[in-house]
Amino acid sequence: MKHIGKPVRRNEDARLLTGKAVFVDDVHLPAMLHAAFVRSDYAHGRIVSVDTRQALELPGVAAVYTAEDLGDYWRPGPLLVPPPPVEEKTFHARTQVPLARDKVRHVGEPIALVLAESRYIAEDAVELVEVEIDPLDAVVDLEQALDEQAPLIHDDLDSNLSAEVRQSKGDYQGARRQAAVVVRRRFEYDRGASAAIENRGIVASWDGRDQHLTVWDSTQAPIPIRNGLAEMLGLSESQVRVIAPFIGGGFGPKIMMFYPEEVLLPWASMQLQRPLKWIEDREENFYATTQERGQIHWAEIALDAEGRILGVRDDFLHDAGAYDPYGLTVPINTQCTLLGCYQVPNYDSHFKAVFTNKPIVTPYRGAGRQHGVFVMERLLDLAAREMDLDRAEIRRRNLIPPEAFPYDNEIIFQDFRPLVYDSGNYPRCLERALEMIDYDDFLSRQQPKARREGRLLGLGLVTYVEGTGIGPYEGVRITVESSGKVNLVTGVGTQGQGHYTSFAQVAAEQLGVGVEDVRVVTGDTREFHWGTGTFASRGAVVAGNACHNAAKDVRRKILEQASEALEAAQEDLVLEEGKVYVKGSPESSVSLGELAVRANPLRGAVRHGAEPGLESTSYYGPEQGATANGVHAMIVEVDAETCQVKIVRYAVVHDCGRVLNPLILDGQIEGGVAQGIGNAFYEQLHFDQTGQLLNASFMDFLLPTALDMPDLDMDHFETPSPLNALGVKGAGEAGAIPVAAAFAQAVEDALQPLAPGLEILEIPLSPNRLFEILSEHRDRRDDGRGDA
Amino acid sequence: MTVGRGERLYCGAVETGRAQKEIIVEVNGREIRRSVEPRLLLSDFLRHEADLTGTHVGCEHGVCGACTVLMDGEAVRSCLIFAVQANRRSLTTVEGLQAPEGRDLHPLQEAFREKHGLQCGFCTPGILMTLIPFLRDNPRPRKEQIREALSGNLCRCTGYVKIVEAVQEYVSRTGGGA
């Protein structure tokens, strides 16, 4: 391989580094108006009145719209992901509305849209809109959401139940009766925010003469946005162009659709016949952009006397937020990923998703997978402790062996397909991680020594799988232009993953050109208009393989043309450095540019049925997802007085099949780990009992900084996926998935001398929360002693 | 009906009745003279009046550092400064970083490309502008100093690992200084 697998520098970097890359907020159009939203101050309440008169009087205000003004255009958004075909399920779809009409259901829900000559004036006008709301009791606590007395968030439902699903394999109760050890605990995993540094934004421009709508949208899914907008606005799809330009981080919430702002701005642009811009501010982002996590599990593991898993039972509550447009994706991911790298012969998993008066929950990097990993890995740790088994050993005994693939878990995954792992070598990853973290030396020497010195050192060791690269499909069109340069267009959007480079590498490999000679265009529906979007770690797998197929087809066409031009058999031709020549005589070559012209002549006859140009469009749709896996191990030191945690070492072993670009892959893992660390120890959204978010700013919601992030020791194995030609699996979310489980284990381990028997059963932690957990543990021990 | 459709279609400047103040600012060596509202943020001035959209806004309350620019050579957060406070000052934005002759990037930018010190690139201009005066004052920083210098800039994509490596690469290539 000349390009695939090489640490190629990125094609897109020069534009980003010099400030020339265009993000949505950089789009400025003549006569553009600016939008700001009036949002609910209450988590739950009935709207009594909305008075916009004063706002309309303010000079510079062009319009103020409320739900009433939308007429027939007001309707709840589409159900983005219908529930998968699981037998035992209930699902109540209640999707978000463009502007709240009768009721508000979370703080920050939009009530009115103001358009003015500048954002400053628009925000002045927002202050002048008088909204009267009759507040209702809010549903905040997950465990109280289904109480009979709980206020109803959606009045037409009997309860706040959004969904209920059971998936099982084998006979858990039967297995439990055989068990030598059963461990049961309650686990809690609270909400966080994705906090991309670029907030969301939309510019919508309706051209009344051309009858054409152009929308710049910070979305991960420009094509579905285009299709949906055309449908909602009664336009042909060819009248709507959606551009997802450079996006400042996506991480999942930017694929939620349709956000109210996405529905409203294009419509209002048509009403006012002027271009409009809305850029979310940071505070809005904490309410108006979707969030994730928020689950409570009651889980149980049954093991035989050797520590082999006989079965797992899990009952959990999932916080859907005020609406559930993303269906069951997040809790289904939790349910499926819990099984992890292990052979679990009997599994019984049941969850209820509940509506709460909080912002909507949709996938955020990991998308529920980390919850499953947390529960399973914590159960194994607790079981190991109870059985006096080594942590690595209990995992080793339960890993799926390499010869067992494809491995059928006998339940249904988020892509509606059976959860079957395609390939992997789990024991090899575990052993390598133990080696990298000096596991034996840590246990026998480093930790005892630290403890003698009064230092609290602990180790965390966690395995995980990541279901990636799911369908339905993506497409790519590759063209060799008459300059000899290559143009590659695809529908998937890009938010920093390096698609401009990795897709170019795949094409360059086949086409004998440099990576820098392939110009990649993503996320513009005028350039390519079939596709779904960037989610579920699927870009490299799904669009990557479409690139491969299209490039192979263009290569075939190049060689056909060259064979005629050089009067030589195709087998004798060499394609490299942008030209083709007959083996052994590189001096008489024909360039790709010349061949492109030959394939698209201005005069003369062509063969019957010939397609013009050196171009091919190809689609790839995997039958099922490719499953990546890995092991994270970390050593932490806890300060007993401040409860501050320092990560001393961090090792990652990862297997996502064939690596396209190790530089980009390492970056994905490092970024994921940073988000995982944030999730484990810094980031928590604190809602009070009225549903008010108490820390809606970067002053109070802490993201990890350069000082909080350790250096990573990383190693990759490459077990190619047999499911696709490139052998790749996704890697986008892997870094984030196991971190919280490893962090909890490491901190718990570190604290044992101070608090013997302490268990950490929740995430996120923080120095404050750790201090409380320690105090609670001490109180419990003191009480216990009193009883005795 | 709450919509003032039609009758309020302004084009061009709007007379808001608010006081304006004339300022003269040197941006990347170019003098810009404008009348601005005293409440106009420097970040908005640079992006919308000077059309220099390389300066990004991530939080509007001085935490994320994406909007960092140089004012008289020192790093400042342009979302925490009013444009009128920059009157008669000299500003440098990411667009003002000069590449050596024959190259397309400043050596610090080059090091970021080399070491993959950026992913989505949104926070990158602010990080570069934070590092320029830091590296001028600390030509041979230790790793911990680099981390400290970066700790006021949030990056959500990279986990900072390769940003730190990029700075080390720059220091070793140039022998220090910015």
Chai-1 contact restraints between the chains, C-beta under 6 A:
chainA,res_idxA,chainB,res_idxB,connection_type,confidence,min_distance_angstrom,max_distance_angstrom,comment,restraint_id
A,R9,B,R113,contact,1.0,0.0,6.0,A-B,restraint_1
A,D13,B,R113,contact,1.0,0.0,6.0,A-B,restraint_2
A,A14,B,D104,contact,1.0,0.0,6.0,A-B,restraint_3
A,L16,B,L118,contact,1.0,0.0,6.0,A-B,restraint_4
A,L16,B,G121,contact,1.0,0.0,6.0,A-B,restraint_5
A,L16,B,T124,contact,1.0,0.0,6.0,A-B,restraint_6
A,L17,B,Q109,contact,1.0,0.0,6.0,A-B,restraint_7
A,L17,B,F112,contact,1.0,0.0,6.0,A-B,restraint_8
A,G19,B,G54,contact,1.0,0.0,6.0,A-B,restraint_9
A,G19,B,V94,contact,1.0,0.0,6.0,A-B,restraint_10
A,G19,B,E95,contact,1.0,0.0,6.0,A-B,restraint_11
A,G19,B,P125,contact,1.0,0.0,6.0,A-B,restraint_12
A,D26,B,T53,contact,1.0,0.0,6.0,A-B,restraint_13
A,A31,B,C11,contact,1.0,0.0,6.0,A-B,restraint_14
A,T52,B,T2,contact,1.0,0.0,6.0,A-B,restraint_15
A,L56,B,G4,contact,1.0,0.0,6.0,A-B,restraint_16
A,P59,B,T16,contact,1.0,0.0,6.0,A-B,restraint_17
A,G60,B,V14,contact,1.0,0.0,6.0,A-B,restraint_18
A,G60,B,T16,contact,1.0,0.0,6.0,A-B,restraint_19
A,A62,B,R8,contact,1.0,0.0,6.0,A-B,restraint_20
A,A63,B,V3,contact,1.0,0.0,6.0,A-B,restraint_21
A,A63,B,G4,contact,1.0,0.0,6.0,A-B,restraint_22
A,V64,B,T2,contact,1.0,0.0,6.0,A-B,restraint_23
A,Y65,B,V3,contact,1.0,0.0,6.0,A-B,restraint_24
A,T66,B,T2,contact,1.0,0.0,6.0,A-B,restraint_25
A,D69,B,V3,contact,1.0,0.0,6.0,A-B,restraint_26
A,E117,B,Y10,contact,1.0,0.0,6.0,A-B,restraint_27
A,E117,B,V14,contact,1.0,0.0,6.0,A-B,restraint_28
A,A196,B,R156,contact,1.0,0.0,6.0,A-B,restraint_29
A,I197,B,G58,contact,1.0,0.0,6.0,A-B,restraint_30
A,I197,B,C64,contact,1.0,0.0,6.0,A-B,restraint_31
A,I197,B,A66,contact,1.0,0.0,6.0,A-B,restraint_32
A,I197,B,F122,contact,1.0,0.0,6.0,A-B,restraint_33
A,I197,B,C123,contact,1.0,0.0,6.0,A-B,restraint_34
A,I197,B,R156,contact,1.0,0.0,6.0,A-B,restraint_35
A,E198,B,F122,contact,1.0,0.0,6.0,A-B,restraint_36
A,G248,B,C120,contact,1.0,0.0,6.0,A-B,restraint_37
A,G248,B,F122,contact,1.0,0.0,6.0,A-B,restraint_38
A,G249,B,C120,contact,1.0,0.0,6.0,A-B,restraint_39
A,G249,B,R156,contact,1.0,0.0,6.0,A-B,restraint_40
A,G249,B,C157,contact,1.0,0.0,6.0,A-B,restraint_41
A,D281,B,E60,contact,1.0,0.0,6.0,A-B,restraint_42
A,R282,B,C59,contact,1.0,0.0,6.0,A-B,restraint_43
A,R282,B,E60,contact,1.0,0.0,6.0,A-B,restraint_44
A,Q495,B,C120,contact,1.0,0.0,6.0,A-B,restraint_45
A,G496,B,Q119,contact,1.0,0.0,6.0,A-B,restraint_46
A,G496,B,C120,contact,1.0,0.0,6.0,A-B,restraint_47
A,G496,B,C157,contact,1.0,0.0,6.0,A-B,restraint_48
A,L663,B,H116,contact,1.0,0.0,6.0,A-B,restraint_49
A,G667,B,H116,contact,1.0,0.0,6.0,A-B,restraint_50
A,G667,B,Q119,contact,1.0,0.0,6.0,A-B,restraint_51
A,G667,B,K162,contact,1.0,0.0,6.0,A-B,restraint_52
A,E670,B,G159,contact,1.0,0.0,6.0,A-B,restraint_53
A,E670,B,V161,contact,1.0,0.0,6.0,A-B,restraint_54
A,G671,B,C157,contact,1.0,0.0,6.0,A-B,restraint_55
A,G671,B,T158,contact,1.0,0.0,6.0,A-B,restraint_56
A,G671,B,G159,contact,1.0,0.0,6.0,A-B,restraint_57
A,V673,B,G159,contact,1.0,0.0,6.0,A-B,restraint_58
A,A674,B,G159,contact,1.0,0.0,6.0,A-B,restraint_59
A,F698,B,C59,contact,1.0,0.0,6.0,A-B,restraint_60
A,F698,B,V63,contact,1.0,0.0,6.0,A-B,restraint_61
A,F698,B,C64,contact,1.0,0.0,6.0,A-B,restraint_62
A,M699,B,V63,contact,1.0,0.0,6.0,A-B,restraint_63
A,L703,B,L154,contact,1.0,0.0,6.0,A-B,restraint_64
A,T705,B,S151,contact,1.0,0.0,6.0,A-B,restraint_65
A,A706,B,R147,contact,1.0,0.0,6.0,A-B,restraint_66
A,A706,B,L150,contact,1.0,0.0,6.0,A-B,restraint_67
A,A706,B,S151,contact,1.0,0.0,6.0,A-B,restraint_68
A,A706,B,Y160,contact,1.0,0.0,6.0,A-B,restraint_69
A,L707,B,R147,contact,1.0,0.0,6.0,A-B,restraint_70
A,L707,B,S151,contact,1.0,0.0,6.0,A-B,restraint_71
A,M709,B,G159,contact,1.0,0.0,6.0,A-B,restraint_72
A,M709,B,Y160,contact,1.0,0.0,6.0,A-B,restraint_73
